[in-house]
Amino acid sequence: MLEYVEGPVAEKGEEYLVLSLGGVGLKVTVPPRTVKDTDPALVRLFTHLVVREDAFEIYGFATREEREMFAGLLSVPQLGPRLAFRIVSALPPEELASAVRNGDLSALEQVKGIGRRTAQRVMVELAGRLSKIAPPVITPLGEKEQVVLRALTSKALGFSESEARKALDRLRRECPDAPVEEMIRRALSILSSS
């Protein structure tokens, strides 16, 4: 219904902005980082309207990605708009996407109101939709990593490029300075256990 709203900021709160739109003050709930980073002269917020029995709530985000992540979170069973908003406020889209891709429950559990079971539910629900909401960022490979990737995707070993890249992402964290042979050995171990 509302793609975005744009106007000067009339008032700021901890988690909201009031925009002056043609003589009307429109209160929009926004993440604290948006309140802090906003230019009061003119702001554009990508919005999501939540209609409840007793109220209309407008949630605003600095980027379309934040709004899409919020909308994706609303589709998680038993996760209402306030909790979805807290998650987006605590974790920018790229951090949330990374946490879901890596199965990092602790990142979600740090959000107030999110326990282990809710974090697991969010992981499961978002895992399938994540490519639409936040496409993965492909990190450029170093020389050693290119050799390892070619070895893993060769006809002899036959792994897909996505499988090999997942193993390489893990190797980057665990043993970035290992020699090529060691990286291939570890990658094979990772791929055989998954």
C-alpha positions in Angstrom: 0.0 0.0 0.0 2.7 2.5 1.0 6.0 2.0 -0.8 7.8 4.8 1.0 7.2 8.1 2.8 9.4 11.1 2.4 9.5 14.4 4.2 11.2 16.5 6.9 11.5 15.1 10.4 9.3 17.0 12.8 10.1 14.9 15.9 12.5 12.1 16.9 12.1 9.4 19.5 14.1 6.4 20.5 12.4 4.2 18.0 10.3 6.5 15.9 10.3 9.5 13.7 7.4 11.9 13.1 7.4 13.1 9.5 5.7 16.4 8.5 3.7 15.5 5.3 1.5 18.3 4.0 0.4 19.5 7.4 0.0 16.0 8.8 2.5 14.5 11.3 3.0 10.8 10.5 4.6 8.7 13.2 6.7 5.9 11.8 8.4 3.2 14.0 12.0 2.9 12.8 15.2 1.1 14.1 17.3 3.2 16.5 20.2 3.2 13.9 17.8 4.9 11.5 16.9 7.6 14.1 20.6 8.3 14.7 21.6 8.4 11.0 18.7 10.4 9.6 19.0 13.8 8.0 16.2 15.8 9.7 15.8 18.1 6.6 14.5 15.2 4.4 14.2 11.5 5.0 12.9 8.7 2.9 11.6 5.6 4.6 10.6 2.3 3.0 7.4 1.3 4.8 5.4 -1.6 5.9 1.8 -1.1 7.2 0.6 -3.5 9.9 -3.2 -3.5 10.4 -4.5 -4.7 13.7 -7.9 -4.6 15.3 -7.1 -1.6 17.4 -4.4 0.2 15.5 -2.6 0.8 12.2 1.2 0.7 12.7 3.7 2.0 10.1 7.2 0.5 10.3 9.9 2.4 8.3 13.3 1.3 7.2 16.3 3.1 5.6 16.6 0.4 2.9 14.4 -1.9 0.9 16.5 -4.8 2.2 15.6 -4.0 5.8 11.9 -3.9 4.8 12.1 -7.2 2.9 13.8 -8.8 5.9 11.1 -7.5 8.2 8.3 -8.8 5.8 10.1 -12.2 5.6 10.2 -12.4 9.4 6.5 -11.6 9.7 5.8 -14.9 7.8 7.5 -16.9 10.6 4.7 -18.5 12.7 4.2 -17.0 16.2 6.5 -14.0 15.4 4.6 -10.8 15.5 5.6 -7.4 14.2 7.2 -6.1 17.4 9.5 -9.1 17.6 10.3 -9.0 13.9 11.1 -5.3 14.3 13.4 -6.0 17.2 15.3 -8.6 15.1 15.7 -6.1 12.2 16.7 -3.4 14.6 19.4 -5.6 16.3 20.7 -7.2 13.1 21.1 -5.4 9.8 20.0 -7.6 6.8 23.5 -8.7 5.9 24.2 -9.8 9.5 20.9 -11.6 9.8 21.4 -13.3 6.5 24.9 -14.4 7.5 23.6 -15.7 10.9 20.9 -17.8 9.1 23.3 -19.1 6.5 25.8 -20.1 9.1 23.2 -21.5 11.6 24.4 -19.0 14.2 21.6 -19.2 16.8 23.5 -17.1 19.3 23.2 -14.0 17.1 19.4 -14.3 17.2 19.3 -15.2 20.9 20.9 -11.9 21.8 17.7 -10.1 20.7 15.4 -9.4 23.6 12.4 -11.7 23.5 14.1 -14.4 21.3 14.8 -17.7 23.0 16.4 -20.8 21.5 13.2 -22.3 20.1 12.2 -19.0 18.4 15.7 -18.6 17.0 15.5 -22.1 15.6 12.1 -21.4 14.0 13.4 -18.2 12.4 16.4 -20.1 11.0 14.2 -22.9 9.5 11.6 -20.5 8.1 14.1 -18.0 6.6 16.6 -20.5 5.2 14.5 -21.3 2.2 13.4 -17.7 1.5 16.8 -16.1 2.1 18.0 -16.1 -1.5 15.0 -13.8 -2.4 15.4 -11.5 0.6 19.2 -11.2 0.7 21.1 -12.9 -2.1 24.5 -14.3 -0.9 27.5 -12.1 -1.4 30.2 -14.1 -3.2 33.6 -13.3 -1.7 36.4 -13.1 -4.2 38.8 -16.0 -3.8 42.6 -15.7 -3.2 45.1 -17.6 -5.3 45.2 -20.6 -2.9 41.4 -20.7 -2.6 41.1 -20.7 -6.4 43.4 -23.7 -6.6 41.3 -25.5 -3.9 38.1 -24.6 -5.7 39.3 -26.0 -9.0 40.5 -29.2 -7.3 37.2 -29.8 -5.5 35.1 -29.1 -8.6 37.3 -31.2 -10.9 35.9 -34.3 -12.6 38.0 -36.4 -10.2 36.4 -35.1 -7.0 33.1 -33.9 -8.6 31.7 -31.4 -6.0 29.5 -28.6 -7.1 30.8 -25.0 -6.9 28.3 -24.1 -4.2 29.4 -27.0 -2.0 33.1 -26.1 -2.6 32.5 -22.5 -1.7 30.7 -23.4 1.5 33.7 -25.5 2.5 36.0 -22.6 1.6 34.0 -20.2 3.7 34.5 -22.4 6.7 38.2 -22.9 5.9 38.7 -19.1 5.8 37.5 -18.9 9.4 39.3 -22.0 10.7 42.6 -22.1 8.9 43.2 -19.1 6.6 47.0 -19.7 6.5 47.1 -23.4 5.8 48.9 -24.7 2.7 46.9 -25.7 -0.4 47.2 -29.5 0.3 46.0 -29.0 3.9 43.1 -26.9 2.7 42.0 -29.6 0.2 42.3 -32.3 2.9 40.2 -30.3 5.3 37.7 -29.3 2.7 37.2 -33.0 1.8 36.7 -33.8 5.4 34.1 -31.0 5.7 32.3 -32.1 2.6 32.2 -35.8 3.5 30.7 -35.0 6.9 27.9 -32.8 5.6 
